[in-house]
């Protein structure tokens, strides 16, 4: 598995991940959750980005919560 994207300050001060080919929302959440439940983070990421499901596309910016474990 390749590392999930790059971190940059995003809109409204939220950090974001750039989706690469082969990334899944679950893998991104798992990498960022640092042992916390990735399922809860998947749901929060979907809410923040207005995603109706877990489908993401390469090149997309996925905004993540500021209080994500990996960012603390």
C-alpha positions in Angstrom: 0.0 0.0 0.0 1.3 3.4 -0.9 1.1 6.3 1.5 -2.2 8.2 1.4 -1.7 11.5 -0.2 -0.1 14.8 0.9 -1.1 17.1 3.8 -1.8 20.7 3.1 -3.9 23.3 4.9 -7.4 23.1 3.4 -10.5 25.1 3.2 -11.9 26.3 6.6 -8.6 25.3 8.1 -9.1 21.6 7.6 -6.2 19.4 6.5 -6.7 17.3 3.4 -5.4 14.2 1.7 -4.9 13.9 -2.0 -6.3 10.6 -3.3 -3.9 8.4 -5.3 -4.6 5.5 -7.6 -5.6 2.5 -5.5 -6.4 4.5 -2.3 -9.6 3.6 -0.5 -11.5 5.7 2.0 -11.0 2.9 4.5 -7.2 2.8 4.0 -7.0 6.6 4.4 -9.0 6.5 7.6 -7.0 3.6 8.9 -3.7 5.4 8.3 -5.0 8.5 10.0 -6.8 6.8 12.9 -3.6 5.7 14.7 -5.3 2.7 16.4 -8.7 4.4 16.8 -11.8 3.0 15.0 -11.3 3.8 11.3 -15.1 3.1 10.6 -16.0 6.2 12.7 -13.5 8.3 10.8 -14.7 7.0 7.4 -18.2 8.3 8.4 -16.9 11.7 9.5 -14.8 12.1 6.3 -17.9 11.2 4.2 -19.9 13.8 6.2 -17.2 16.5 5.8 -16.9 16.0 2.1 -20.6 15.4 1.3 -19.9 11.9 0.0 -23.0 9.7 -0.3 -20.8 6.5 -0.2 -17.1 5.5 0.1 -16.3 5.9 -3.6 -13.3 8.3 -4.1 -11.3 9.1 -7.2 -7.6 9.7 -7.8 -6.7 13.4 -7.7 -9.6 14.3 -5.4 -8.9 16.2 -2.2 -10.5 14.6 0.8 -10.8 16.8 3.8 -10.3 15.3 7.2 -11.1 16.4 10.7 -8.5 18.5 12.5 -8.7 16.2 15.6 -7.7 13.1 13.6 -5.3 11.0 15.7 -2.4 11.1 13.2 -2.5 15.0 13.2 -2.4 15.4 17.0 
